[in-house]
């Protein structure tokens, strides 16, 4: 199965955000290259909120280009067989934490947001990744900083998309 086929199956199985989910499916139906960065009208991305429920905290990255505190994530790559694999790869690469596991049940939320030219949209499929008890983060080249934030601090540092992701993740825990 291709990454494109997996994305369609994941989205068809996702039961929330019906209108937005349909926007994603319509985009893929009209863009066979819609999972790749090269799709100028927009493309699927995969991200994961790294969470440590035992300590009531999440790990956010200060994005190098956007200079915003965000969850880990980014573009799908040819080696990614599934959206889950892409999200887990991105979370592991950007956090430096081995042994992350995705929270079962598929995506936590979807978030479509505009991006600077030459592309127009990121159709982000957002997961949650559980950090192991002994997790030690390591900053990557893609980040200016990595920092753990208590649940109640997230709204003070991140935008509403990260807050929505945290709320959806906590509801599933």
N, C-alpha and C positions, 0 to 999 in steps of 0.2 A: 504494500500500500504506500502511496506517495504521501508526502507531507500535505499537499493540497487536499487529497482525499481524507486524510486524518482531520484536517481543519474543518472540513465540511461536516464530518461525522460528529466531531466535538461540538460544533455550533448547533447542529440539529438536536443533539442530546441535552443541550443547555436549556434549562426550563425557565430562567428568569430573563428580565429585560427584553421582552418579546419584540418590541419595535427595533431596538438597537441590534438584537440578534439577527433580525431579518435584514437590516441594513448590511451587516457583515456578509450574510449569505448571498444577498443580491450583488454585492461587490465581487465576491468570488465567482459567482455565476457569469459575470460579464468580464472578468479578468483572470484568465487561466494562469497568469503569472502573479496573482494577488498575494502570494505568501512571500514574495521576494522583494528585497529593497529596490530592485531595478524597476518595479511597477510605479510609474510616476503619478498615477491617480491615487495612490495609497497602497498600503500593504499591511498584512498581518504581522504583529509583533507578539512576543511572549514575555511575560514578566512574572516575578514571584516576590511576595512580601516575606522576608525572612523573619520568623517569629519565634520567640522563646516564651511559651505560655507559663512555664514554671516560675519565671521572674517577671511576667507581665510587661514584656518589652518587645520592640521590633528594631531591626537593623535597617537603617536607611543610608543611602549613598548621596553624597553631594555631587550631583552630576556635573561633569567637567564643562560641557558645552552650555547646558541650560542654567547652571548655578542654582539648582533647586534640589531640595531633599526629596528623593524618590525611592521607590522600591527598585530592586535589581531587575534588569530586563533589557531586551533589545531585539535585534533582527534575527530572523531565522537563518540558518546556514544549511548548505547542502547535506551535511552529515546528520542533521536533525531528522529523525524518522517521524517524530510526533511533536505536537505543540507542547506536551508535557516535558518531553526531552529537551526542547529548546528552552523552556522556562527554567528547568532544573540546571541546565548547562550555564545559562546566563547568571542565575543566582549563585552558583558555585564559583564561577569565574570572577564575578564582581565582589563577592563577599570574602573569597579565599577560604571558606569553611567547607571542609570535606564532610561527607555524611549527611548532607541535607536530605530530607524526604518531603515529597509533596503531600499536603493534606489530601486525603482521599475525597473523591466525589467530583472531580473535574474542576473547571474554573470557578473562582470565587465571584468574579465580576468581569464585565467587559467595559472598556473605556476607549472611546474614539476621540482623538484629539488632533487638532491641526499641527502641522510641523512646517518649518521653513522650507522654501523652495530648494531643490527642484521638485521634491515630492509634495503632496498635499495633506495626506492623512496617515496617522498610525491607527490601525484597528487592533488595539492591544487586548490580548486574552490574558487575564490576570489570575494567577494561582497564589497559593500560600505554601511556603516551605518551612517545615519545622526544623529548628536548629537542634543539634545534639546538645546534651547537658554540658559538655565540656567545650563548647564552641569558642574558638578564638578567630576573630576576623583579621583579614589582611587586605589592605587597600590595594586596588588594582590601578592600572594606568588610565582607566576610564573615569576614575573618581578623583575629586579633590579631597574628599574625606569620607570616612565611614563612622557611624556613631549609633549606639543603642539609645533608643528613646522609650520611656515609659508610655504605656497606652495613652495616658491623659496628656502627654506632651506633644503628641503627633499633630494635633490641630494647630498648635502654635508655630510649627516649623514647616509643615507640608501643605500642599493644596488639597482641595476637597476630593480629588480623585484618590489620593492616598488614604484620606480619612474614610471614604466609602469602602475601599479595599480592606482596611483594618476592621471596620464594622462588620462587613460580610464574613471576614475570616473569624472574628471572635464569635459570631453567631453560630458558626459551624463547629467550634471547639467544644 
